[in-house]
Amino acid sequence: MGLENLIDETIQTWSEQRPDLNFASMELSLKLNSIVRAVSDEIAQQIDDLGINLGEFDVLATLRRHGRGAKLTPKEISAATFVTPSGLTNRLSRLEKMGLISRQSDPADGRGALIKITAAGKRVADRGIEIVVATQDRYMNDLSTQMKKGLDQSMTRVIKTLDERLSSAEE
């Protein structure tokens, strides 16, 4: 059964069991989750061919997108990659062992470290971002410019709602 049929069947059977509920938002969420999962899985498989996993790529990409000579603290990388500091420690150790990043003492904080991408890491990050963009383009290129704009506006609105809820939960 294809994804579209599975989603349709899920919504139909729930609608039969709970006709008192409106499943339109659930249908959109199922579609969005299915797209994200499928595209992420495809990217992860291709990134594996580079000798790293998707989490390690996130670290390299974060360092790479900050430009030449960028040195970030683990806290900055953690915030940018949405990973806990303890989860980041393992990624940094693996990347350092592979020679894709280097660590140096943070002159502003003697106990801290600054992380920098190496030339080899830059090559891996550049190849990885090419994979990400090409894979995402394959899925989005069937959409017209107007469809992409509408989808972007809709997702931006949902992200804004998410941000509002997250910031109110932190208060």
Beta strands, then each sheet from edge to edge (+ up, - down):
strand 1: 101-106
strand 2: 109-117
sheet 1: 1+ 2-
end
